[in-house]
Amino acid sequence: MNALLPDTNVLIDFFRGDAAAADTIASFDRILLCTTVLGEYKSGIDWRTKAGKEYAAKLEAFIDDPAVRFIGG
């Protein structure tokens, strides 16, 4: 099993649809999501906008993926 510990910039690129970030994430069996990175990403979302709500929905779907695991920050 191989695992990726992405930083906030990788998540931003992934959720913006960057093909390289998506390919990188897809190439790993497990994604280890640091709670600090999650907090940084969530703090950058403008929850009042349509785009912000879309990013939040993408994040929730990502978190629900069985390959994603949380680790302490």
C-alpha positions as CSV (number, residue, x, y, z in Angstrom):
1,M,0.0,0.0,0.0
2,N,1.2,3.5,-0.8
3,A,0.0,6.6,0.9
4,L,0.1,10.3,0.2
5,L,0.2,13.1,2.7
6,P,-0.9,16.1,0.7
7,D,-0.3,19.7,1.7
8,T,-2.9,22.4,1.4
9,N,-1.7,23.5,-2.0
10,V,-2.2,20.0,-3.4
11,L,-5.7,20.0,-2.1
12,I,-6.4,23.4,-3.6
13,D,-5.1,22.3,-7.0
14,F,-7.1,19.0,-6.8
15,F,-10.4,20.7,-6.0
16,R,-9.8,23.3,-8.7
17,G,-9.6,20.5,-11.2
18,D,-5.8,20.5,-11.8
19,A,-5.1,17.3,-13.8
20,A,-1.6,16.8,-12.3
21,A,-3.0,17.0,-8.8
22,A,-5.8,14.6,-9.6
23,D,-3.5,12.1,-11.2
24,T,-1.1,12.3,-8.2
25,I,-3.9,11.7,-5.7
26,A,-5.4,8.9,-7.9
27,S,-2.1,7.1,-8.0
28,F,-2.1,6.4,-4.2
29,D,-4.1,3.7,-2.4
30,R,-4.5,5.9,0.7
31,I,-4.7,9.6,1.3
32,L,-3.6,10.7,4.8
33,L,-5.3,14.0,5.5
34,C,-3.6,16.1,8.2
35,T,-6.2,17.9,10.4
36,T,-4.1,21.1,10.1
37,V,-4.3,20.9,6.3
38,L,-8.0,20.3,6.5
39,G,-8.4,23.4,8.7
40,E,-6.3,25.5,6.4
41,Y,-8.4,24.5,3.4
42,K,-11.7,25.0,5.2
43,S,-10.7,28.4,6.4
44,G,-10.0,29.5,2.8
45,I,-13.6,28.7,1.7
46,D,-16.0,31.6,1.4
47,W,-19.1,29.7,2.6
48,R,-21.4,32.5,1.5
49,T,-20.7,32.1,-2.2
50,K,-21.9,29.5,-4.7
51,A,-18.3,28.5,-5.5
52,G,-17.6,28.2,-1.8
53,K,-20.5,25.9,-1.4
54,E,-19.4,23.8,-4.3
55,Y,-15.8,23.5,-2.9
56,A,-17.4,22.5,0.5
57,A,-19.4,19.8,-1.2
58,K,-16.4,18.5,-3.0
59,L,-14.5,18.4,0.2
60,E,-17.2,16.4,2.0
61,A,-17.3,13.9,-0.9
62,F,-13.5,13.6,-0.7
63,I,-13.6,13.1,3.1
64,D,-16.2,10.4,2.7
65,D,-14.0,8.4,0.4
66,P,-12.8,5.2,2.2
67,A,-9.3,5.8,1.1
68,V,-9.0,9.0,3.0
69,R,-7.8,8.8,6.6
70,F,-7.2,11.6,9.1
71,I,-4.0,12.1,11.1
72,G,-3.3,14.6,13.8
73,G,-1.9,18.0,13.0
